[in-house]
Amino acid sequence: MSKNEKMSGAHINRRSFLKGVAATGAMGAIAAAHPAAAAQAASENKAAAKSWKDKPDPIDETLISDAGTYDVVVVGGGHAGLICARVAAMKGASVAVIENQNEKSYIRGVGGGQVGTVNSQFMLDQGAPRIDEGDFLREWARRNVIRHNPRRASYFVKNSGRVLDWIIKDVSKEQLAKNCHGMSCPPKPTVLQEVSGWKFYYGTAILGSIWRDLLKTHQDKAMADGAKWFYDHHAEICDLDGSGAVTGVVAKRSDGKYIRFKARKGVALCAGDFSNNREMVIDILDDLRHQAEAQGDINLVKTNGRALIFFQGCL
């Protein structure tokens, strides 16, 4: 693999496979009729055939300006990225948050009013039965046909409850009582917790409108601890050193200029999932691919896989 390839990430926007096939056929006919069109056709066909799995062309180093060095660079300022920045800054790290949205219309997280956890003290206080962690993990593995990541699943089970309790700890009991509750808690005796061997658990906190206020509070505290938000910046590629370790991010500003953010300790990718990227769903997620085949299309959520596409350039 060349050095340029190692330094490359992946562009976010992709043309569809079918569009690429159509373009290939049309350009081939033009090139056969007119030699001067051959070079242009080849270039356009190459662009049309790009996949989310392809590495992009490297960015000219002369076009990249230096944005400085931080302990942690966070890509994406939504739920995960904002809390990541808050905790890192709270622990004394210098933090840069690369956010594609502009500051005026910045939405700190899409949704988020319902937060699923395991054994949050808030949920236990709402009457949720305490969940056996081992039992929960076994049910998770069974429902995913053991395709999940056991280590990450265990981390979620052991920590999600206390993380939620920490996020809401500054909210008064009066505010929580007025605005928040536990879904279906306390459970009614008539509600089944197991059907034909499939188990169900109580752990979803309904935080409603207070959730975005919480995120705003955590952002304010992160910035008070020195974290910096860089709005109108789109992460384009990640930088690697000779060992393959990620050392930073090159972002593109809304004015078209490229900026490099160096990271001493790490880069956190918090830019969402891929459930609205048709090509990625078909390639990776069998369940949704089957749904698409049955229904004729995929119309799910808002995220398009930008974090995973970006990360592809680190491999």
C-alpha positions in Angstrom: 0.0 0.0 0.0 1.4 3.4 -0.9 1.9 6.2 1.5 -0.8 8.2 -0.1 -3.2 5.4 0.3 -2.4 5.1 4.0 -3.0 8.8 4.4 -6.4 8.6 2.7 -9.9 8.5 4.2 -13.1 8.2 2.2 -15.5 10.9 0.8 -19.0 10.8 2.2 -21.2 11.3 -0.8 -21.5 8.4 -3.2 -23.4 7.8 -6.4 -25.5 4.7 -6.5 -24.4 1.5 -8.1 -27.1 1.5 -10.7 -26.4 5.1 -11.7 -22.8 4.1 -12.1 -23.7 1.2 -14.4 -25.9 3.4 -16.5 -23.1 6.0 -16.8 -20.6 3.4 -17.8 -22.8 2.2 -20.7 -23.5 5.7 -21.9 -20.0 6.9 -21.7 -18.7 3.8 -23.5 -20.9 4.5 -26.5 -19.7 8.1 -26.7 -16.0 7.1 -26.4 -16.4 4.6 -29.2 -17.9 7.3 -31.5 -15.4 10.1 -30.6 -11.8 9.4 -29.5 -11.6 12.9 -27.9 -14.3 11.9 -25.4 -12.5 8.7 -24.3 -10.4 10.4 -21.6 -13.3 12.3 -20.1 -15.5 9.1 -20.2 -12.8 7.2 -18.3 -12.5 9.9 -15.7 -16.3 10.1 -15.2 -16.7 6.3 -15.1 -14.0 6.1 -12.4 -15.9 8.6 -10.3 -19.2 6.9 -10.8 -17.8 3.5 -9.8 -16.7 4.8 -6.4 -17.9 2.8 -3.5 -18.0 3.5 0.3 -15.3 0.9 0.6 -12.9 2.8 -1.8 -10.2 5.0 -0.5 -10.3 8.6 -1.9 -7.6 10.4 -3.7 -5.2 12.1 -1.3 -5.5 15.8 -0.6 -2.7 18.0 -1.8 -0.6 18.9 1.2 -0.1 22.4 0.0 -3.9 23.0 0.4 -4.0 22.0 4.0 -3.6 24.6 6.9 -2.7 23.7 10.4 -5.5 24.0 13.0 -3.2 23.0 15.9 -2.7 20.0 18.1 -5.2 18.7 20.7 -5.2 15.7 23.0 -8.5 14.5 21.6 -10.2 15.3 18.3 -13.9 14.4 18.2 -15.6 14.0 14.8 -19.3 14.9 15.3 -21.0 16.9 18.0 -24.2 14.9 18.5 -25.1 12.9 21.6 -22.0 10.7 21.7 -19.5 13.3 20.5 -20.8 16.0 22.9 -20.6 13.8 26.0 -17.2 12.4 24.8 -15.9 16.0 24.6 -17.4 16.9 28.0 -15.7 14.0 29.8 -12.4 14.4 28.1 -12.3 18.1 28.9 -13.4 17.5 32.4 -10.5 15.2 32.9 -8.1 17.8 31.7 -7.6 17.0 28.0 -7.6 19.6 25.3 -10.4 18.9 22.9 -11.5 19.9 19.4 -15.0 19.0 18.1 -15.4 18.9 14.3 -19.0 19.6 13.5 -20.5 19.8 10.0 -23.5 21.9 11.1 -23.3 25.7 11.3 -23.5 27.2 14.8 -26.8 29.0 14.3 -28.7 25.9 13.3 -26.7 23.4 15.4 -28.8 20.4 16.6 -26.9 18.7 19.4 -28.6 15.4 18.8 -31.4 13.9 16.6 -34.0 12.4 19.0 -32.6 11.3 22.3 -35.8 11.7 24.4 -35.8 8.0 25.0 -32.6 6.5 26.5 -32.3 2.7 27.0 -30.1 1.6 29.9 -29.4 -1.3 32.1 -30.0 -0.8 35.9 -29.9 3.0 35.9 -30.6 4.2 39.4 -33.2 6.6 37.9 -35.0 3.7 36.3 -34.8 1.6 39.5 -36.4 4.5 41.4 -39.2 4.5 38.8 -40.0 0.9 39.6 -38.0 -0.9 36.9 -37.0 -4.4 38.0 -33.3 -4.9 38.4 -31.9 -6.7 35.3 -29.6 -9.7 35.6 -26.6 -8.6 33.5 -25.7 -12.1 32.4 -29.2 -12.9 31.4 -29.5 -9.7 29.4 -26.2 -10.5 27.6 -27.4 -14.0 26.7 -30.6 -12.6 25.3 -28.7 -10.0 23.3 -26.5 -12.7 21.8 -29.5 -14.9 20.9 -31.4 -12.1 19.2 -28.3 -11.2 17.2 -27.5 -14.8 16.3 -24.2 -14.1 18.1 -23.2 -11.5 15.4 -22.7 -8.8 18.0 -19.5 -7.6 19.6 -19.5 -9.3 23.1 -17.0 -6.9 24.6 -18.9 -3.8 23.6 -22.2 -5.4 24.6 -20.8 -6.1 28.1 -19.4 -2.6 28.4 -22.9 -1.2 27.6 -24.6 -3.5 30.1 -22.1 -2.7 32.9 -21.9 1.1 32.3 -25.0 2.5 30.5 -27.0 2.9 33.7 -24.4 4.9 35.6 -23.7 7.0 32.5 -27.3 8.1 32.3 -27.3 8.8 36.0 -24.3 11.0 35.6 -25.7 12.8 32.6 -28.9 13.8 34.5 -27.3 14.3 37.9 -27.5 18.1 37.8 -31.3 18.0 37.1 -33.4 18.6 40.2 -35.7 15.9 41.5 -38.6 18.3 40.9 -37.7 18.7 37.2 -37.2 15.0 36.7 -40.5 14.2 38.4 -42.3 16.8 36.2 -40.6 16.1 32.8 -39.3 12.5 32.9 -40.4 9.0 33.7 -39.6 5.4 33.1 -41.3 3.7 30.1 -44.1 1.3 31.4 -42.8 1.6 35.0 -43.6 0.4 37.4 -44.6 -2.7 35.4 -48.3 -3.8 35.6 -48.9 -7.4 36.6 -50.7 -8.0 33.3 -47.6 -7.1 31.2 -45.7 -10.1 30.0 -41.9 -10.0 30.4 -41.4 -13.2 28.5 -43.2 -14.5 25.4 -42.4 -17.9 23.9 -39.0 -17.8 25.3 -38.2 -14.2 24.2 -37.5 -11.9 27.2 -38.3 -8.2 27.6 -36.6 -5.7 29.9 -37.5 -2.4 31.5 -34.8 0.2 31.2 -35.9 3.0 28.9 -35.9 6.5 30.4 -38.3 9.0 28.8 -36.6 12.4 29.2 -38.6 14.4 26.6 -37.8 18.0 26.1 -35.3 18.1 29.0 -32.8 16.0 27.0 -31.7 18.9 24.7 -31.4 21.2 27.6 -29.2 18.6 29.3 -27.0 18.4 26.2 -26.7 22.2 26.1 -25.6 22.2 29.7 -23.0 19.6 29.1 -21.7 21.5 26.0 -21.4 24.7 28.1 -19.5 22.9 30.8 -17.2 21.3 28.2 -16.4 24.7 26.7 -15.8 26.1 30.1 -13.2 23.4 30.6 -11.5 24.4 27.3 -13.2 22.2 24.6 -13.5 24.0 21.3 -16.3 23.5 18.7 -15.4 24.0 15.0 -18.6 24.5 13.2 -19.0 24.2 9.4 -16.1 21.7 9.3 -16.6 18.4 7.5 -14.2 15.6 8.3 -12.6 14.4 5.1 -9.7 12.0 5.9 -7.8 10.7 8.9 -4.0 11.0 9.2 -1.9 7.9 10.0 1.7 7.5 11.2 4.1 4.9 10.0 2.7 2.3 12.4 -0.9 2.8 11.2 -2.0 4.7 14.3 -4.5 7.6 13.7 -2.8 10.9 14.5 -5.3 13.4 13.3 -8.1 14.6 11.0 -8.2 16.8 7.9 -11.5 18.7 7.7 -13.0 20.8 4.9 -14.5 24.1 5.9 -17.6 25.6 4.3 -15.4 28.0 2.3 -13.6 25.0 0.7 -10.4 25.3 2.7 -8.7 22.2 4.2 -7.7 22.2 7.9 -5.6 19.6 9.8 -6.3 18.8 13.4 -3.5 16.8 15.1 -4.4 14.5 18.0 -1.9 13.5 20.7 -4.0 10.8 22.3 -6.8 9.8 19.9 -9.6 10.6 17.5 -13.2 9.8 18.5 -15.6 9.0 15.6 -19.1 10.1 16.7 -20.8 10.9 13.4 -23.7 8.4 13.4 -24.6 5.1 11.9 -25.2 4.0 8.3 -28.8 3.0 8.2 -29.8 5.6 5.6 -26.9 4.7 3.2 -28.5 2.2 0.8 -25.2 0.7 -0.4 -23.8 0.2 3.1 -27.0 -1.4 4.3 -27.0 -3.8 1.4 -23.4 -4.7 1.9 -23.4 -4.9 5.7 -26.8 -5.2 7.3 -28.6 -8.3 6.2 -31.8 -7.6 8.2 -32.4 -4.2 6.6 -31.4 -5.5 3.2 -34.1 -8.2 3.4 -36.5 -5.4 4.5 -35.5 -3.4 1.5 -36.0 -6.3 -0.9 -39.4 -7.0 0.6 -40.6 -3.3 0.6 -38.8 -2.0 -2.4 -36.8 0.7 -0.7 -35.1 1.8 2.5 -36.6 4.8 4.3 -35.4 4.7 7.9 -33.4 7.3 9.8 -31.3 10.3 9.0 -27.7 9.1 9.2 -25.7 8.0 6.2 -22.6 6.2 7.4 -20.2 9.1 7.3 -18.3 7.9 10.4 -17.7 4.4 9.0 -16.8 5.8 5.5 -14.4 8.2 7.1 -12.9 5.3 9.2 -12.5 3.2 6.1 -9.6 5.5 5.2 -7.8 4.5 8.4 -7.7 0.8 7.4 
